Amino acid sequence: MDRRSFIKTSAAGMTLPFWLQSCELPFFKVGYPIQLTSDDATGHQVMNDLAYPVHKKETVDVLIVGGGLSGLAAAYQLKERRLNFVLYELSDRLGGTSAAINYQGSRLAQGAHYDLDYPDHYGKEVIDLLSSLGIIQYQPWSRSWSFTDQQHIIPVTRRQQCYDDGEIRAEVIATGPDRNRFLELVGSFTDHMPLPIRLIDDKFRHLNAISFAQYLKDEMGLNAELKRQVDYHMMDDYGGRSDQVSALAGIHYFACRPYYREVVNLFSPPQGNDYFVQRLLGTIPRDKIMTQHLVLKIEKSSIHYTVDILDVKNHRIIRQNADQVIYAGQKHALKYIAPGQEKLFAHETAPWMVVSLVCNQKPNQYGHWQNEYLGSNKSFLGFIDSSVQANPTLHGRRVFTGYYCLHPGDRAYLNTIEEHKERIVRETQGYIESMLGSSIDPEMAFANLMGHAMPIPSPGYLFQDANVHPDAEMIYSGVDNGRLPLLFEALDSGIQAASVASGLR
Ligand SMILES: Cc1cc2nc3c(=O)[nH]c(=O)nc-3n(C[C@H](O)[C@H](O)[C@H](O)COP(=O)(O)OP(=O)(O)OC[C@H]3O[C@@H](n4cnc5c(N)ncnc54)[C@H](O)[C@@H]3O)c2cc1C
């Protein structure tokens, strides 16, 4: 956006995203390379009529669209059931919002970065999957499943600190009577908020109809200060404030594990949840997985599906028939890929941006893993400090991974990020330095932009499973099918989709 259109937009009263709000400022040069990844440009090719040669491929039992955790979990199950399948992923890397990047022999998180021990009342299907992959083991003394690679458990004393307008405190929700009443209220739901959410008892589902802020107002009163702190948590995991997400989503966040009774292990390898992606991939034959392949069109006939796929590297269209299609991609693009099907998904999604700064400085033994930021830029939520993670391949360097949850309205401006990436990275460095109280020395920055990263679980959204809708023309999977945006939900949705595809449900 140029200066004139910036002024015009401001005059029209529209809110601009933070990187365009002060275009009058001098241009920043950071002095180190920045690598920006965005699948927007490739993804937008679904809108074009592409005149490429068509190459026909043999029919498969099941064709999977999307190689995020849900698509990969579906692939794993289909392989176990010996079905003939293929998975197409538009990006050059697998994992979607749980993907990582390679940097000089080290893998670094560029999206989802952690999970926590699983209580034993969580869904058996995902527990069976993770334990068969050797990722988790049962701990009878705590009646929970914990992670086998214990070196990636973050020590409790170094888990988090919170920066709130210049002051540092231990946790986002400040100590005091409001905190006590709040934790007592949400804590009363502990043991009733399992994952996947399809296991939540019917008697709690009315909480899906109202907002979390409304629920808190009704039950205990909600002052502006507590709301601001609860809003931070909701943005950080759900991409929306407490008045935008449902009471059930909000309560689930605080009550899905016995946080206030016992220590719950937090697992965070340096590559983040790409750890799970790689473990799944290690079991799936590589010739079944095609990256840089964008699914353009899905047509259903009385006998099968015909799918057109853009082979991005070789500039050709692959046409393939399939008996079943599992659609594990983000649902907003359905209006181009399978027109009419987008009506089954009415939810709003939040764009996210992850900015990693690789620094030429030693890890700090007093650092904190998560650094939660409640400051002037409401989109910036804080950063992870690699000092607290086990990563011998980083050779003593320190990585700060900053997270931005953008407003859905900012999506219109995402194409300006390339032009403003210097400024975004410089600002990220500034927030990190202000929180650490010292300067950092980056040698390289990676920014990952995800345009439709996460479904916002607004009132009414949860449990809207498109697979039970009479107009559903294929099998749907992914966290944006009426689920919370969490790893356990992604895996469960893929397993359920594979069961439908193989006729087991
Ligand atoms: C910044 C961020 C941080 C997060 N942190 C955590 C966390 O710490 N812990 C946690 O539990 N959860 C976290 N989440 C939630 C995370 O989204 C889920 O855990 C999970 O990774 C979602 O997987 P998915 O398969 O449902 O969707 P996605 O990861 O969105 O995967 C969809 C895939 O489909 C592909 N695709 C889409 N359209 C097409 C097409 N037409 N053709 C081919 N391919 C296509 C996309 O490229 C993508 O790879 C985070 C999310 C974000 C955005």
The ligand as an SDF file (V2000), in Angstrom:
LIG
                    3D

 53 58  0  0  0  0  0  0  0  0999 V2000
    0.4990  -20.1450   15.1980 C   0  0  0  0  0  0  0  0  0  0  0  0
   -0.2180  -21.3620   15.6940 C   0  0  0  0  0  0  0  0  0  0  0  0
    0.2070  -21.9810   16.8590 C   0  0  0  0  0  0  0  0  0  0  0  0
   -0.4520  -23.1240   17.3240 C   0  0  0  0  0  0  0  0  0  0  0  0
    0.0180  -23.7160   18.4610 N   0  0  0  0  0  0  0  0  0  0  0  0
   -0.5470  -24.8700   18.8860 C   0  0  0  0  0  0  0  0  0  0  0  0
    0.0420  -25.5800   19.9680 C   0  0  0  0  0  0  0  0  0  0  0  0
    1.0710  -25.1560   20.4990 O   0  0  0  0  0  0  0  0  0  0  0  0
   -0.5500  -26.7470   20.3690 N   0  0  0  0  0  0  0  0  0  0  0  0
   -1.6810  -27.2220   19.7570 C   0  0  0  0  0  0  0  0  0  0  0  0
   -2.2000  -28.2710   20.1850 O   0  0  0  0  0  0  0  0  0  0  0  0
   -2.2220  -26.5930   18.6940 N   0  0  0  0  0  0  0  0  0  0  0  0
   -1.6880  -25.4340   18.2380 C   0  0  0  0  0  0  0  0  0  0  0  0
   -2.1930  -24.8080   17.1350 N   0  0  0  0  0  0  0  0  0  0  0  0
   -3.3650  -25.3860   16.4600 C   0  0  0  0  0  0  0  0  0  0  0  0
   -2.9690  -26.2090   15.2070 C   0  0  0  0  0  0  0  0  0  0  0  0
   -3.5610  -25.5300   14.1630 O   0  0  0  0  0  0  0  0  0  0  0  0
   -3.4810  -27.6400   15.2820 C   0  0  0  0  0  0  0  0  0  0  0  0
   -2.8840  -28.2460   16.4110 O   0  0  0  0  0  0  0  0  0  0  0  0
   -3.1610  -28.4960   14.0320 C   0  0  0  0  0  0  0  0  0  0  0  0
   -1.8340  -28.3810   13.6110 O   0  0  0  0  0  0  0  0  0  0  0  0
   -4.1320  -28.2400   12.8790 C   0  0  0  0  0  0  0  0  0  0  0  0
   -3.9770  -29.2570   11.9170 O   0  0  0  0  0  0  0  0  0  0  0  0
   -4.9910  -29.4490   10.6880 P   0  0  0  0  0  0  0  0  0  0  0  0
   -4.5050  -30.6040    9.9070 O   0  0  0  0  0  0  0  0  0  0  0  0
   -6.3880  -29.4820   11.1780 O   0  0  0  0  0  0  0  0  0  0  0  0
   -4.8850  -28.0960    9.8250 O   0  0  0  0  0  0  0  0  0  0  0  0
   -3.6670  -27.3800    9.0810 P   0  0  0  0  0  0  0  0  0  0  0  0
   -2.4500  -27.4500    9.8900 O   0  0  0  0  0  0  0  0  0  0  0  0
   -4.1980  -26.0230    8.7250 O   0  0  0  0  0  0  0  0  0  0  0  0
   -3.4310  -28.2270    7.7570 O   0  0  0  0  0  0  0  0  0  0  0  0
   -4.1380  -28.0340    6.5540 C   0  0  0  0  0  0  0  0  0  0  0  0
   -3.1970  -28.3950    5.4050 C   0  0  0  0  0  0  0  0  0  0  0  0
   -3.9280  -28.4610    4.1810 O   0  0  0  0  0  0  0  0  0  0  0  0
   -3.1440  -27.8900    3.1510 C   0  0  0  0  0  0  0  0  0  0  0  0
   -4.0680  -27.4880    2.0650 N   0  0  0  0  0  0  0  0  0  0  0  0
   -5.0830  -26.6020    2.1660 C   0  0  0  0  0  0  0  0  0  0  0  0
   -5.7310  -26.5050    0.9850 N   0  0  0  0  0  0  0  0  0  0  0  0
   -5.1170  -27.3740    0.1240 C   0  0  0  0  0  0  0  0  0  0  0  0
   -5.3310  -27.7120   -1.2380 C   0  0  0  0  0  0  0  0  0  0  0  0
   -6.3300  -27.1670   -1.9540 N   0  0  0  0  0  0  0  0  0  0  0  0
   -4.5100  -28.6250   -1.7960 N   0  0  0  0  0  0  0  0  0  0  0  0
   -3.4920  -29.2070   -1.0890 C   0  0  0  0  0  0  0  0  0  0  0  0
   -3.2520  -28.8930    0.2080 N   0  0  0  0  0  0  0  0  0  0  0  0
   -4.0490  -28.0000    0.8170 C   0  0  0  0  0  0  0  0  0  0  0  0
   -2.4550  -26.7250    3.8410 C   0  0  0  0  0  0  0  0  0  0  0  0
   -1.3140  -26.2820    3.1470 O   0  0  0  0  0  0  0  0  0  0  0  0
   -2.1050  -27.3570    5.2020 C   0  0  0  0  0  0  0  0  0  0  0  0
   -0.8520  -27.9990    5.1870 O   0  0  0  0  0  0  0  0  0  0  0  0
   -1.5690  -23.6460   16.6280 C   0  0  0  0  0  0  0  0  0  0  0  0
   -1.9990  -23.0110   15.4530 C   0  0  0  0  0  0  0  0  0  0  0  0
   -1.3310  -21.8930   14.9950 C   0  0  0  0  0  0  0  0  0  0  0  0
   -1.8170  -21.2280   13.7520 C   0  0  0  0  0  0  0  0  0  0  0  0
  1  2  1  0
  2  3  1  0
  2 52  2  0
  3  4  2  0
  4  5  1  0
  4 50  1  0
  5  6  2  0
  6  7  1  0
  6 13  1  0
  7  8  2  0
  7  9  1  0
  9 10  1  0
 10 11  2  0
 10 12  1  0
 12 13  2  0
 13 14  1  0
 14 15  1  0
 14 50  1  0
 15 16  1  0
 16 17  1  0
 16 18  1  0
 18 19  1  0
 18 20  1  0
 20 21  1  0
 20 22  1  0
 22 23  1  0
 23 24  1  0
 24 25  2  0
 24 26  1  0
 24 27  1  0
 27 28  1  0
 28 29  2  0
 28 30  1  0
 28 31  1  0
 31 32  1  0
 32 33  1  0
 33 34  1  0
 33 48  1  0
 34 35  1  0
 35 36  1  0
 35 46  1  0
 36 37  1  0
 36 45  1  0
 37 38  2  0
 38 39  1  0
 39 40  1  0
 39 45  2  0
 40 41  1  0
 40 42  2  0
 42 43  1  0
 43 44  2  0
 44 45  1  0
 46 47  1  0
 46 48  1  0
 48 49  1  0
 50 51  2  0
 51 52  1  0
 52 53  1  0
M  END
$$$$
